[in-house]
Amino acid sequence: MSEADEVQLRHVDLGRPAARSEATEGRGEARTEATARTEATARTEAIEERTGAAEGRTEERTEERTGAEEGRTEERTGATLERTGAAEGRTEERTGATLERTGAGAAARSIPSPDQFKLRRFFVLRPGTLNQAIKDVEALVDEKVDGSVHGIWLMAEVDHWNNEKERLVLITDNSLLVCKYDFVMFTCDQVQRVALNFVDRISHGAFSFPKRSLLQRGGEGVRVFWDRLREPSFTSRWNPFATDFPFITFTSHPVWNASDTFAQLCDVKNFREQLWDAAQKVHAVKPVPGKANGVLVLNQQIQIEAYVGLMSFLGNQNKLGYCMARGNIGF
């Protein structure tokens, strides 16, 4: 072997330990890095476990507290519901008792009597009839002459022969309107207008007849006078169709006790008071020359000068002055 070959062998032998050292160092570093990673992972897992345990304990505590609060809330709600239920129960008992009493009273009132069957024959009691009649007569009011309407009444006019006639009566600012209304055909057949500043006397009381008269009439009435100086003539008194009398007489309509509404519409006392009040105001604003201002109110009997009255007897007994259903014959 030459010297050159020996030198090369030496170089090779010297280079092998160096390569081995580098490989060993690389494997050591790799092991160190893996160990570090493992330790870091272990620490992280330990921290996560601790954090999870802490969160678990926190959730358990929160759930326990929430459950306890919900339990107390449910207990309070249950107690409130029990109180509310007891109060509602007492209220229902009271309501039931009230309804029983009301039902008993309504049942007692709803039992029709013979008089109520007779009242149903009046067309004015049919649903919607009175409202339509009021609209129709209000349309006849002349605001320039009469002014605004103060009140409407359902009355019965009693003429000088004791005949009853169904009437709608209106009190306005300046006038007293007496309307003959047909509740079957919904038409106003006649309107009598009396200026309130000419009304000078109002008398009210029971009805009376001459001593030899065969007639009689119960209840009370009101008579309105508008010319105290003019007396009815002999011919007018004996003419059953005369209409030139300086007064008009009213009494309650037969349906006054049908309901509270009709009781107000047929209230003669209220009509008298409002008529006097309206007439007094007009007398102060529009006095009539040559007449004493003011309205005199007298509580006295209302005299009807009729003796035999066969026609009024038959007419009043059969209610011929009212719009009524009359069986198979018709109105």
Secondary structure by P-SEA (a helix, b strand, c coil): ccaaaaaaaaaaaaaaaaaaaaaaaaaaaaaaaaaaaaaaaaaaaaaaaaaaaaaaaaaaaaaaaaaaaaaaaaaaaaaaaaaaaaaaaaaaaaaaaaaaaaaaaaaaaacccaaaaaaacccccccaaaaaaaaaaaaacccccccccccccbbbbbcccbbbbbbbbbbcccbbbbbbcccccccccbbbbbcccccccccbbbbbbcccccccccccbbbbbccccccccccccccccccccccccccccccccccaaaaaaacaaaaaaaaaaaaaaaaacccccccccbbbbbbbbbbbccccaaaaaaaaaaccccccccccccc
